[in-house]
Amino acid sequence: MTDDKRVLSIREFCHRYGIGRTTAYSEMAAGRLVCCQAGRRRLIRVDDAEAWSMSTRRPPSLAPVSNGETK
C-alpha cells in the first residue's frame, strides 16, 4: 500500500490487517500492539502496525507433506 498515512484508526488497522476489533484490543492489552491516544481515540502508528504484523507471522510448517503414495 502506498498511502502516506502515519497513523491508523482502530477501524483502519483492522481492515488493513484483516482482524476484528476484539483481537486488536486484546493485542493492545497484551502489549504486543503499541498504540497511542489522542483524546478518546486510540491510534496505531503504521510502523508499529507493521512491526506487529511481522511478529505475528508464522513460519511455514516444517512437517513433510504427504503426497498420498504408500511404499
N, CA, C and O atoms as CSV, one atom per row, in Angstrom:
chain,resi,resn,atom,element,x,y,z
A,1,MET,N,N,0.846,-1.177,0.000
A,1,MET,CA,C,0.000,0.000,0.000
A,1,MET,C,C,0.889,1.236,0.000
A,1,MET,O,O,1.886,1.303,0.719
A,2,THR,N,N,0.530,2.166,-0.779
A,2,THR,CA,C,1.404,3.323,-0.930
A,2,THR,C,C,0.737,4.610,-0.473
A,2,THR,O,O,0.839,5.634,-1.148
A,3,ASP,N,N,0.055,4.571,0.668
A,3,ASP,CA,C,-0.501,5.820,1.175
A,3,ASP,C,C,0.511,6.460,2.118
A,3,ASP,O,O,1.445,5.802,2.578
A,4,ASP,N,N,0.325,7.726,2.399
A,4,ASP,CA,C,1.269,8.468,3.224
A,4,ASP,C,C,0.787,8.638,4.655
A,4,ASP,O,O,1.269,9.521,5.366
A,5,LYS,N,N,-0.148,7.818,5.087
A,5,LYS,CA,C,-0.648,7.935,6.450
A,5,LYS,C,C,0.430,7.519,7.439
A,5,LYS,O,O,1.200,6.594,7.180
A,6,ARG,N,N,0.477,8.195,8.548
A,6,ARG,CA,C,1.421,7.845,9.609
A,6,ARG,C,C,0.756,7.107,10.747
A,6,ARG,O,O,1.414,6.372,11.484
A,7,VAL,N,N,-0.553,7.298,10.898
A,7,VAL,CA,C,-1.298,6.609,11.946
A,7,VAL,C,C,-2.580,6.027,11.360
A,7,VAL,O,O,-3.105,6.503,10.353
A,8,LEU,N,N,-3.060,4.990,12.022
A,8,LEU,CA,C,-4.296,4.330,11.610
A,8,LEU,C,C,-5.279,4.340,12.774
A,8,LEU,O,O,-4.892,4.181,13.931
A,9,SER,N,N,-6.533,4.526,12.457
A,9,SER,CA,C,-7.564,4.338,13.478
A,9,SER,C,C,-7.707,2.833,13.700
A,9,SER,O,O,-7.180,2.034,12.925
A,10,ILE,N,N,-8.404,2.456,14.737
A,10,ILE,CA,C,-8.637,1.037,15.002
A,10,ILE,C,C,-9.360,0.412,13.812
A,10,ILE,O,O,-9.011,-0.688,13.383
A,11,ARG,N,N,-10.344,1.090,13.288
A,11,ARG,CA,C,-11.109,0.576,12.135
A,11,ARG,C,C,-10.197,0.363,10.929
A,11,ARG,O,O,-10.258,-0.681,10.279
A,12,GLU,N,N,-9.356,1.346,10.631
A,12,GLU,CA,C,-8.427,1.218,9.505
A,12,GLU,C,C,-7.428,0.086,9.715
A,12,GLU,O,O,-7.137,-0.680,8.796
A,13,PHE,N,N,-6.905,-0.009,10.941
A,13,PHE,CA,C,-5.958,-1.081,11.263
A,13,PHE,C,C,-6.599,-2.447,11.060
A,13,PHE,O,O,-6.022,-3.321,10.414
A,14,CYS,N,N,-7.783,-2.625,11.610
A,14,CYS,CA,C,-8.476,-3.910,11.493
A,14,CYS,C,C,-8.753,-4.263,10.038
A,14,CYS,O,O,-8.585,-5.413,9.630
A,15,HIS,N,N,-9.171,-3.290,9.269
A,15,HIS,CA,C,-9.453,-3.529,7.854
A,15,HIS,C,C,-8.179,-3.903,7.104
A,15,HIS,O,O,-8.177,-4.847,6.314
A,16,ARG,N,N,-7.112,-3.176,7.344
A,16,ARG,CA,C,-5.853,-3.392,6.632
A,16,ARG,C,C,-5.244,-4.758,6.947
A,16,ARG,O,O,-4.690,-5.408,6.060
A,17,TYR,N,N,-5.342,-5.197,8.205
A,17,TYR,CA,C,-4.694,-6.436,8.616
A,17,TYR,C,C,-5.651,-7.613,8.761
A,17,TYR,O,O,-5.238,-8.708,9.143
A,18,GLY,N,N,-6.916,-7.393,8.460
A,18,GLY,CA,C,-7.885,-8.485,8.431
A,18,GLY,C,C,-8.175,-9.115,9.782
A,18,GLY,O,O,-8.357,-10.329,9.876
A,19,ILE,N,N,-8.220,-8.300,10.827
A,19,ILE,CA,C,-8.558,-8.821,12.156
A,19,ILE,C,C,-9.760,-8.051,12.691
A,19,ILE,O,O,-10.126,-7.002,12.162
A,20,GLY,N,N,-10.355,-8.574,13.725
A,20,GLY,CA,C,-11.501,-7.924,14.347
A,20,GLY,C,C,-11.076,-6.951,15.442
A,20,GLY,O,O,-9.935,-6.974,15.905
A,21,ARG,N,N,-12.005,-6.105,15.843
A,21,ARG,CA,C,-11.726,-5.114,16.886
A,21,ARG,C,C,-11.357,-5.775,18.209
A,21,ARG,O,O,-10.465,-5.302,18.914
A,22,THR,N,N,-12.035,-6.861,18.545
A,22,THR,CA,C,-11.746,-7.542,19.807
A,22,THR,C,C,-10.307,-8.034,19.828
A,22,THR,O,O,-9.611,-7.899,20.834
A,23,THR,N,N,-9.866,-8.602,18.717
A,23,THR,CA,C,-8.483,-9.082,18.623
A,23,THR,C,C,-7.513,-7.914,18.722
A,23,THR,O,O,-6.492,-8.017,19.403
A,24,ALA,N,N,-7.813,-6.818,18.061
A,24,ALA,CA,C,-6.930,-5.644,18.115
A,24,ALA,C,C,-6.801,-5.142,19.555
A,24,ALA,O,O,-5.693,-4.874,20.018
A,25,TYR,N,N,-7.910,-5.015,20.253
A,25,TYR,CA,C,-7.859,-4.548,21.635
A,25,TYR,C,C,-7.155,-5.560,22.543
A,25,TYR,O,O,-6.465,-5.172,23.485
A,26,SER,N,N,-7.326,-6.851,22.264
A,26,SER,CA,C,-6.618,-7.878,23.043
A,26,SER,C,C,-5.113,-7.776,22.835
A,26,SER,O,O,-4.340,-7.918,23.782
A,27,GLU,N,N,-4.698,-7.531,21.603
A,27,GLU,CA,C,-3.276,-7.380,21.304
A,27,GLU,C,C,-2.701,-6.142,21.994
A,27,GLU,O,O,-1.563,-6.166,22.464
A,28,MET,N,N,-3.479,-5.066,22.056
A,28,MET,CA,C,-3.033,-3.860,22.757
A,28,MET,C,C,-2.922,-4.122,24.255
A,28,MET,O,O,-1.952,-3.711,24.891
A,29,ALA,N,N,-3.915,-4.804,24.814
A,29,ALA,CA,C,-3.912,-5.087,26.250
A,29,ALA,C,C,-2.737,-5.992,26.631
A,29,ALA,O,O,-2.182,-5.872,27.723
A,30,ALA,N,N,-2.366,-6.894,25.727
A,30,ALA,CA,C,-1.257,-7.816,25.992
A,30,ALA,C,C,0.100,-7.152,25.762
A,30,ALA,O,O,1.138,-7.726,26.091
A,31,GLY,N,N,0.092,-5.951,25.200
A,31,GLY,CA,C,1.346,-5.243,24.964
A,31,GLY,C,C,2.048,-5.612,23.672
A,31,GLY,O,O,3.171,-5.170,23.430
A,32,ARG,N,N,1.402,-6.418,22.836
A,32,ARG,CA,C,2.017,-6.818,21.568
A,32,ARG,C,C,1.790,-5.798,20.462
A,32,ARG,O,O,2.533,-5.771,19.480
A,33,LEU,N,N,0.773,-4.963,20.611
A,33,LEU,CA,C,0.462,-3.921,19.640
A,33,LEU,C,C,0.497,-2.581,20.356
A,33,LEU,O,O,-0.268,-2.346,21.291
A,34,VAL,N,N,1.382,-1.713,19.914
A,34,VAL,CA,C,1.560,-0.404,20.548
A,34,VAL,C,C,0.568,0.586,19.940
A,34,VAL,O,O,0.411,0.666,18.722
A,35,CYS,N,N,-0.092,1.332,20.813
A,35,CYS,CA,C,-0.999,2.368,20.332
A,35,CYS,C,C,-0.781,3.632,21.154
A,35,CYS,O,O,-0.140,3.603,22.204
A,36,CYS,N,N,-1.316,4.721,20.668
A,36,CYS,CA,C,-1.276,5.971,21.421
A,36,CYS,C,C,-2.700,6.515,21.460
A,36,CYS,O,O,-3.565,6.082,20.698
A,37,GLN,N,N,-2.924,7.455,22.344
A,37,GLN,CA,C,-4.255,8.037,22.448
A,37,GLN,C,C,-4.206,9.517,22.121
A,37,GLN,O,O,-3.287,10.233,22.519
A,38,ALA,N,N,-5.215,9.956,21.388
A,38,ALA,CA,C,-5.429,11.363,21.098
A,38,ALA,C,C,-6.846,11.653,21.583
A,38,ALA,O,O,-7.821,11.389,20.880
A,39,GLY,N,N,-6.945,12.197,22.788
A,39,GLY,CA,C,-8.256,12.349,23.402
A,39,GLY,C,C,-8.778,10.973,23.744
A,39,GLY,O,O,-8.123,10.224,24.468
A,40,ARG,N,N,-9.949,10.626,23.234
A,40,ARG,CA,C,-10.520,9.299,23.472
A,40,ARG,C,C,-10.166,8.304,22.372
A,40,ARG,O,O,-10.421,7.108,22.508
A,41,ARG,N,N,-9.583,8.793,21.292
A,41,ARG,CA,C,-9.245,7.914,20.157
A,41,ARG,C,C,-7.940,7.174,20.392
A,41,ARG,O,O,-6.973,7.735,20.908
A,42,ARG,N,N,-7.929,5.930,20.011
A,42,ARG,CA,C,-6.688,5.153,20.000
A,42,ARG,C,C,-6.191,5.119,18.568
A,42,ARG,O,O,-6.945,4.822,17.641
A,43,LEU,N,N,-4.924,5.426,18.399
A,43,LEU,CA,C,-4.313,5.435,17.082
A,43,LEU,C,C,-3.097,4.526,17.089
A,43,LEU,O,O,-2.406,4.396,18.099
A,44,ILE,N,N,-2.846,3.902,15.948
A,44,ILE,CA,C,-1.718,2.991,15.814
A,44,ILE,C,C,-0.817,3.529,14.715
A,44,ILE,O,O,-1.247,3.734,13.579
A,45,ARG,N,N,0.448,3.756,15.077
A,45,ARG,CA,C,1.397,4.213,14.062
A,45,ARG,C,C,1.591,3.107,13.038
A,45,ARG,O,O,1.600,1.928,13.391
A,46,VAL,N,N,1.747,3.478,11.774
A,46,VAL,CA,C,1.924,2.499,10.707
A,46,VAL,C,C,3.157,1.638,10.978
A,46,VAL,O,O,3.129,0.431,10.734
A,47,ASP,N,N,4.231,2.237,11.476
A,47,ASP,CA,C,5.438,1.468,11.797
A,47,ASP,C,C,5.155,0.411,12.870
A,47,ASP,O,O,5.637,-0.717,12.772
A,48,ASP,N,N,4.378,0.774,13.887
A,48,ASP,CA,C,4.023,-0.182,14.935
A,48,ASP,C,C,3.109,-1.277,14.393
A,48,ASP,O,O,3.223,-2.435,14.794
A,49,ALA,N,N,2.210,-0.921,13.490
A,49,ALA,CA,C,1.326,-1.917,12.872
A,49,ALA,C,C,2.135,-2.914,12.056
A,49,ALA,O,O,1.874,-4.116,12.110
A,50,GLU,N,N,3.108,-2.429,11.305
A,50,GLU,CA,C,3.951,-3.317,10.501
A,50,GLU,C,C,4.796,-4.220,11.398
A,50,GLU,O,O,4.955,-5.406,11.110
A,51,ALA,N,N,5.336,-3.667,12.478
A,51,ALA,CA,C,6.124,-4.472,13.415
A,51,ALA,C,C,5.253,-5.568,14.027
A,51,ALA,O,O,5.695,-6.709,14.161
A,52,TRP,N,N,4.027,-5.231,14.394
A,52,TRP,CA,C,3.100,-6.219,14.933
A,52,TRP,C,C,2.823,-7.305,13.890
A,52,TRP,O,O,2.828,-8.496,14.202
A,53,SER,N,N,2.583,-6.883,12.661
A,53,SER,CA,C,2.283,-7.829,11.594
A,53,SER,C,C,3.439,-8.803,11.372
A,53,SER,O,O,3.219,-10.003,11.208
A,54,MET,N,N,4.650,-8.295,11.365
A,54,MET,CA,C,5.814,-9.157,11.159
A,54,MET,C,C,6.001,-10.123,12.336
A,54,MET,O,O,6.433,-11.259,12.140
A,55,SER,N,N,5.684,-9.685,13.538
A,55,SER,CA,C,5.885,-10.537,14.710
A,55,SER,C,C,4.831,-11.634,14.821
A,55,SER,O,O,5.048,-12.625,15.519
A,56,THR,N,N,3.697,-11.477,14.149
A,56,THR,CA,C,2.635,-12.471,14.261
A,56,THR,C,C,2.647,-13.468,13.125
A,56,THR,O,O,1.877,-14.429,13.141
A,57,ARG,N,N,3.496,-13.264,12.146
A,57,ARG,CA,C,3.557,-14.221,11.029
A,57,ARG,C,C,4.200,-15.504,11.497
A,57,ARG,O,O,5.202,-15.493,12.213
A,58,ARG,N,N,3.615,-16.604,11.085
A,58,ARG,CA,C,4.130,-17.917,11.462
A,58,ARG,C,C,4.940,-18.483,10.308
A,58,ARG,O,O,4.558,-18.352,9.145
A,59,PRO,N,N,6.064,-19.115,10.637
A,59,PRO,CA,C,6.837,-19.740,9.563
A,59,PRO,C,C,6.066,-20.916,8.984
A,59,PRO,O,O,5.249,-21.521,9.677
A,60,PRO,N,N,6.316,-21.245,7.722
A,60,PRO,CA,C,5.623,-22.398,7.145
A,60,PRO,C,C,5.949,-23.667,7.934
A,60,PRO,O,O,7.019,-23.786,8.532
A,61,SER,N,N,5.032,-24.583,7.922
A,61,SER,CA,C,5.228,-25.837,8.651
A,61,SER,C,C,6.438,-26.574,8.101
A,61,SER,O,O,6.648,-26.646,6.890
A,62,LEU,N,N,7.223,-27.115,9.009
A,62,LEU,CA,C,8.408,-27.866,8.608
A,62,LEU,C,C,8.095,-29.346,8.439
A,62,LEU,O,O,8.970,-30.124,8.059
A,63,ALA,N,N,6.872,-29.739,8.713
A,63,ALA,CA,C,6.483,-31.133,8.572
A,63,ALA,C,C,6.428,-31.516,7.097
A,63,ALA,O,O,5.980,-30.722,6.269
A,64,PRO,N,N,6.878,-32.724,6.759
A,64,PRO,CA,C,6.813,-33.142,5.352
A,64,PRO,C,C,5.368,-33.269,4.884
A,64,PRO,O,O,4.479,-33.633,5.654
A,65,VAL,N,N,5.157,-32.971,3.640
A,65,VAL,CA,C,3.820,-33.035,3.068
A,65,VAL,C,C,3.644,-34.404,2.429
A,65,VAL,O,O,4.470,-34.835,1.625
A,66,SER,N,N,2.583,-35.070,2.784
A,66,SER,CA,C,2.295,-36.394,2.223
A,66,SER,C,C,1.641,-36.222,0.870
A,66,SER,O,O,0.729,-35.411,0.707
A,67,ASN,N,N,2.110,-36.990,-0.102
A,67,ASN,CA,C,1.513,-36.899,-1.426
A,67,ASN,C,C,0.539,-38.042,-1.677
A,67,ASN,O,O,0.058,-38.216,-2.797
A,68,GLY,N,N,0.248,-38.818,-0.643
A,68,GLY,CA,C,-0.747,-39.884,-0.750
A,68,GLY,C,C,-0.191,-41.215,-1.212
A,68,GLY,O,O,-0.929,-42.200,-1.241
A,69,GLU,N,N,1.083,-41.284,-1.575
A,69,GLU,CA,C,1.666,-42.544,-2.033
A,69,GLU,C,C,2.043,-43.409,-0.841
A,69,GLU,O,O,2.427,-42.902,0.213
A,70,THR,N,N,1.929,-44.719,-1.021
A,70,THR,CA,C,2.364,-45.650,0.011
A,70,THR,C,C,3.504,-46.490,-0.531
A,70,THR,O,O,3.603,-46.729,-1.735
A,71,LYS,N,N,4.351,-46.928,0.365
A,71,LYS,CA,C,5.507,-47.741,-0.073
A,71,LYS,C,C,5.239,-49.200,0.096
A,71,LYS,O,O,6.096,-50.026,-0.219
